[in-house]
Amino acid sequence: MIDLARFVEDFAAAIQRADSRKPQAVGSRTGRAYQPGIGPHTESQTIRLVASELVTLDQAYAAHALDVPYPGTSRQRCDWCLGPARSWDWAIEAKMLRMFGDNGKLNDNMLMHVLSPYPAHRSALTDCEKLVRSGLPGRKAIVIFGYDYNDWPMDPAIEAFETLASQLVTLGDRHAAAYDHLMHPVHQRGRVFAWEIGSRTDTGSASRH
């Protein structure tokens, strides 16, 4: 089984590998091509690019699936499952934190995707409870990846997430890895964070030290 600390390091390496291929995102509504680099890609596009790179890094990542239906429903899907199909080692929900757009303008709504307490917003916070109650096999983890900017580092949002999430689920140790020297002029550096999670009644490996 791939451990979470290794996954985070490999995720960061995959971001840089994907960026080096000069991917170019296109706006879904406008059809406008953004500046080259992984930064402007949507959350789901970035996850797919990273998943593809991880397989080239290590064949251990070949056993995976994206957008896995939650048991008993076809509407809710888990972002990423690692390991043998239907007996997953890890069920992972991932969220992107990107405070600026391709044009360098601040996106004031972005924190909602990480910290909103309302299930309709499908934030990292509400994903915690959804995941531990999902019935999916294997261990559970929340991943937040994104970009750091001089006056807008990820740290305050990450610390706020930990404070809120720890009231809902058992939050494991924080794992983090950085990536930098990305080609986009706005999204040049960032980090990936991950925590193993469990229900508040769990006393296993997800307990926080």
C-alpha positions in Angstrom: 0.0 0.0 0.0 1.2 3.5 -0.9 1.5 5.6 2.3 0.0 9.0 2.4 3.3 10.8 3.0 4.7 9.3 -0.2 1.6 10.1 -2.1 1.9 13.7 -1.2 5.5 13.9 -2.3 4.7 12.1 -5.6 1.7 14.4 -6.2 4.0 17.4 -6.0 6.5 15.8 -8.4 3.6 15.0 -10.8 2.4 18.6 -10.8 5.9 19.7 -11.9 6.2 17.0 -14.5 2.7 17.9 -15.9 3.6 21.6 -16.0 6.8 20.8 -17.9 4.7 19.5 -20.8 3.3 22.9 -21.3 -0.4 22.0 -21.0 -2.8 24.7 -22.0 -6.3 24.9 -20.5 -9.3 26.3 -22.5 -12.2 28.1 -20.8 -15.3 25.9 -20.9 -17.7 28.8 -21.5 -15.5 31.2 -23.6 -13.4 28.7 -25.5 -10.5 31.0 -24.8 -7.1 29.4 -24.4 -5.3 30.3 -21.1 -1.6 30.9 -20.7 0.4 27.7 -20.8 1.0 25.8 -17.6 -0.9 23.6 -15.2 -2.0 26.5 -13.1 -5.2 27.6 -15.0 -6.6 24.0 -15.3 -9.7 23.2 -13.4 -9.6 21.0 -10.3 -10.7 17.9 -12.1 -8.4 18.5 -15.1 -5.5 18.9 -12.7 -6.3 15.7 -10.9 -6.4 13.8 -14.2 -3.1 15.3 -15.3 -1.5 14.4 -12.0 -3.0 10.9 -12.0 -1.5 10.3 -15.5 1.9 11.5 -14.4 1.9 9.3 -11.3 1.5 6.2 -13.4 4.6 7.2 -15.3 6.4 7.8 -12.0 5.6 4.5 -10.5 3.4 1.6 -11.8 2.1 1.2 -8.3 -0.3 4.1 -9.2 -1.7 2.2 -12.2 -4.3 0.6 -9.9 -6.6 3.6 -9.5 -9.9 5.1 -10.5 -11.3 8.6 -10.7 -14.9 9.7 -10.1 -15.8 6.5 -8.2 -19.5 6.4 -7.3 -20.3 6.3 -3.6 -22.1 3.1 -2.5 -25.8 3.4 -2.9 -25.8 6.5 -5.1 -24.8 7.5 -8.6 -24.9 11.2 -7.9 -22.0 11.5 -5.5 -18.6 10.4 -6.6 -15.2 10.1 -4.9 -12.5 12.0 -6.6 -9.8 9.3 -6.5 -9.5 5.7 -5.3 -6.1 4.0 -5.1 -5.5 0.2 -5.1 -7.4 -2.8 -6.3 -10.8 -2.0 -7.8 -13.7 -2.3 -5.3 -11.4 -3.1 -2.4 -9.5 0.2 -2.5 -6.5 1.0 -0.3 -7.4 4.7 -0.2 -10.5 6.7 -1.0 -9.4 10.4 -1.5 -11.3 13.6 -1.9 -9.3 16.4 -3.3 -9.9 20.2 -3.5 -7.9 22.9 -5.2 -7.2 26.3 -3.6 -6.3 28.9 -6.2 -6.9 32.5 -5.1 -6.2 34.1 -8.5 -7.3 33.6 -12.1 -5.3 33.4 -15.2 -5.4 37.2 -15.5 -4.1 37.8 -12.0 -7.4 38.9 -10.6 -8.4 37.7 -7.1 -11.1 35.1 -6.9 -13.0 35.9 -3.8 -15.1 32.8 -3.9 -12.3 30.3 -3.7 -12.2 29.8 0.1 -15.8 28.5 -0.2 -14.4 25.4 -1.9 -12.3 24.6 1.1 -14.1 26.0 4.2 -17.8 26.2 3.5 -20.0 24.3 6.0 -22.8 23.9 3.5 -22.9 20.5 1.8 -24.2 22.1 -1.5 -20.9 23.8 -1.9 -19.1 20.4 -1.8 -16.1 21.9 0.1 -13.1 20.0 1.6 -14.8 20.5 5.0 -18.1 18.8 4.1 -16.2 16.2 2.1 -14.7 15.0 5.4 -18.0 13.8 6.8 -19.2 12.6 3.5 -16.1 10.4 3.0 -16.0 8.8 6.4 -19.7 8.0 6.1 -19.5 6.8 2.5 -19.1 3.1 3.0 -16.2 3.0 0.6 -13.6 0.4 1.5 -10.0 1.3 2.5 -8.5 4.3 4.4 -9.8 7.8 3.8 -7.9 11.0 3.1 -8.5 14.6 2.3 -6.1 16.4 -0.1 -5.9 20.1 -0.6 -3.6 21.3 -3.4 -3.1 24.8 -4.8 -0.9 27.8 -5.3 1.0 30.2 -3.0 1.2 33.9 -3.7 3.3 36.5 -2.0 0.5 38.2 -0.1 -1.9 35.1 -0.2 -0.1 32.0 1.1 -2.1 28.8 1.6 -1.2 28.6 5.3 -4.1 30.6 6.9 -6.7 28.6 4.8 -5.0 25.3 5.7 -4.9 26.1 9.4 -8.6 27.2 9.3 -9.5 23.9 7.6 -7.7 21.9 10.3 -9.5 23.8 13.0 -12.9 23.2 11.5 -12.4 19.7 10.2 -11.1 18.4 13.6 -14.5 19.2 15.1 -16.2 16.9 12.5 -13.8 14.0 12.0 -10.6 12.5 13.4 -7.9 14.3 11.5 -4.5 12.6 11.1 -1.1 14.2 10.9 -0.6 16.8 8.2 1.6 15.8 5.2 2.8 18.4 2.8 5.1 18.9 -0.2 5.9 21.9 -2.4 6.3 22.5 -6.1 7.8 25.6 -7.7 9.3 27.1 -10.9 6.0 26.5 -12.7 5.7 28.2 -16.1 2.5 30.2 -15.6 3.2 33.9 -14.7 0.6 33.9 -11.9 0.6 30.3 -10.6 4.3 29.8 -10.1 4.5 27.8 -6.9 2.3 25.9 -4.5 1.9 23.0 -2.2 -0.1 19.8 -1.7 -1.5 18.9 1.8 -3.1 15.7 2.9 -4.6 14.2 6.1 -5.9 10.7 6.8 -9.4 11.0 8.3 -11.7 8.8 10.3 -15.0 9.2 12.2 -14.9 10.7 15.6 -15.4 7.3 17.1 -12.3 5.8 15.4 -9.2 5.2 17.5 -7.1 3.9 14.7 -4.3 5.4 12.5 -6.1 8.6 11.7 -5.8 9.9 15.3 -3.9 13.1 15.5 -0.6 13.1 17.4 
